[in-house]
Amino acid sequence: MPEKISYQHGPQEKLGILLVNLGSPDAPTSSAVRRYLAQFLADPRVVESNRIIWWLVLHGIILRFRPSRAAKAYRKVWTENGSPLLHYTRLQTQAIQKKLEDRFRGHVIADMAMTYGNPSIKNGLEGLRKAGARRLLILPLYPQYSGTTTAAVFDQVTDVLQGWRWLPDLRMINQYHDHPKYIDALANSISKQWADNERADLLLFSFHGIPQRYVNNGDPYFCHCQKTARLVAEKLELKEGEWKVVFQSRFGREPWLQPYCSVTLQELPDAGIKSVDLICPGFSSDCLETLEEIKMENKELFIEAGGETFNYIPCLNDSEDHMTALCEVLTAHMFGWPETMPNWDAGKLAVEANKSRQRALAMGAKK
């Protein structure tokens, strides 16, 4: 049943932006990781399997052993600001808020949320509503669409809104894998790496993997990843053989998208590739999967297999190019809303809102 919240007359309506990323445990401890994984891996968008059987596997096996190993990995990348993913998402939100404040004079507000863990999507949406947002724009920070990520955000947003009596105008950005500014930001990041360090024999684009079965059933993720890498390679004027797409973070026994990053890195030295530059374009922020899995674990695999130089290129994080790209993506999806119209006048709207409130009060309204 929808909640009961008193209607207020003549509010100063705003446009709310919610940036959403995957999430992290509250602390690098086994108990915190267990709570996080229990929520994450229970989502049917993430694991498409018989729910009863999967529940037994998850609670009977995975959550008994995996949390302690994962907590050890999290401790390697944890900072004084907490999880790197939360830290960078917070910085991104602050940067976007600042950029949009100048353009929309305080009538656009930005907040952040995590699909799993804290701060939750529910709290993020509630905070925007309390701040006066009557129009909501949701940006899942996944450039390439997948049902395992972007669709999971949609599910949670709509679950929350089912409990609201007065629904806001709602838009959601499904992907931005080929947006020119995003491609520019990636290419610029790689170019800077090459300007500061000697260019390696091969550039690897490593994306998070998903089961091959999901792609076979219609998920466009694989194609989005390939297009992102191709556009960046074209921007950098790379030739065939100078770059390659791989997939990381495989989990379970069934086939995932290939080629696998870890396997490829172990094979490259025997093929004469002794140095690699690696970037993770599917991650908007550095996190466990980039800092521990790639920068530490996979680097070690490459060196042990005979590789000599492994250069990890950081995620775009809160870089100026990245923030410009995300603001371009956001403003393009705001088109048609009042804040984007040529005749929009915040001062005039405030006067009209106050007049509306006074009329309502004269007719007996309590608020």
Buried (B, 14 or more C-beta within 10 A) or exposed (E): EEEEEEEEBBEBBBBBBBBBBBBBBBBBBBEBBBBBBBBBBBBEBBBBBEEEEBEEBBEEEBBEEBBEEBBEBBEEBBEEEBBBBBBBBBBBBBBBBEBBBEEBEEBBBBBBBBBBBEBBBBBBBBBBBEEBBBBBBBBBBBBBBBBBBBBBBBBBBEEBBEEBEEEBEEBBBBBBBBBEBBBBBBBBBBEEBBEEEEBBBBBBBBBBBBBBEBBEEEBBBBEBBBBBBBBBBEBBEBEEEBBBBBBBBBBEEEEBBBEBBBEBBBBBBEEEBBBBBBBBBBBBBBBBBBBBBBBBBBBEBBBEEEBEBBBBBBBBBBBEBBBBBBBBBBBEBBEEBBBBEEEBEBEEBEEEBEEEBEEBEEEEBEE
